[in-house]
Amino acid sequence: MAEPKSHLVIFFLISSIFSIRSLTLSSDIIALKAFKYAIKPASIPPNSCLGTWDFSTDPCSVPRVAHFTCGITCSGSRVVQLTLDSQGYSGTLTPFIANLTRLITLDLTENNFYGPIPFSIFFLPNLQNLILRGNPTFCDLP
Ligand SMILES: *[C@@H]1O[C@H](CO)[C@@H](O)[C@H](O)[C@H]1NC(C)=O
């Protein structure tokens, strides 16, 4: 009876691959897109963390081979950490960052974010680490 069993294994393998494809909560994906799109494309080197954020792939799916190779940490279907590399990313921090309601750490160290720090960030219930140092053009708190 080896044959039916192996079919079963293949079935579960395929179904687990498909469930991985839609792992991330859709509102987290939308918020991640908003986060990336608020950063000037010209300031995103192709091999940087943000450069690998390609939304044809599910952000939280592992292993991360070509896409979302860094900058993001998930717990299950939720984004819990955004730690960008220091690439000189230039742009604003979208207020929709607060839609990542499970976010614990936001680290934008040594980049070129400018404009206001969105007030919505202070409503993130789980945020413990907000690291914005080394962004000389970030405005003061509203
Ligand atoms: C963020 O959440 C608000 C409130 O649920 C929703 O109206 C808005 O469309 C969301 N936007 C993004 C970009 O995630």
The ligand as a MOL file (V3000), in Angstrom:
LIG
                    3D

  0  0  0     0  0            999 V3000
M  V30 BEGIN CTAB
M  V30 COUNTS 14 14 0 0 0
M  V30 BEGIN ATOM
M  V30 1 C -5.5240 51.0150 7.2810 0
M  V30 2 O -6.5790 50.7740 8.1870 0
M  V30 3 C -7.6810 51.6240 8.0100 0
M  V30 4 C -8.6620 51.3400 9.1540 0
M  V30 5 O -8.9310 49.9740 9.2670 0
M  V30 6 C -8.2820 51.3990 6.6310 0
M  V30 7 O -9.3690 52.2510 6.4270 0
M  V30 8 C -7.2180 51.6890 5.5900 0
M  V30 9 O -7.7090 51.4110 4.2970 0
M  V30 10 C -5.9720 50.8670 5.8380 0
M  V30 11 N -4.9640 51.3080 4.8710 0
M  V30 12 C -3.8810 50.6360 4.5100 0
M  V30 13 C -3.0160 51.2360 3.4570 0
M  V30 14 O -3.5710 49.5760 5.0020 0
M  V30 END ATOM
M  V30 BEGIN BOND
M  V30 1 1 1 2
M  V30 2 1 1 10
M  V30 3 1 2 3
M  V30 4 1 3 4
M  V30 5 1 3 6
M  V30 6 1 4 5
M  V30 7 1 6 7
M  V30 8 1 6 8
M  V30 9 1 8 9
M  V30 10 1 8 10
M  V30 11 1 10 11
M  V30 12 1 11 12
M  V30 13 1 12 13
M  V30 14 2 12 14
M  V30 END BOND
M  V30 END CTAB
M  END
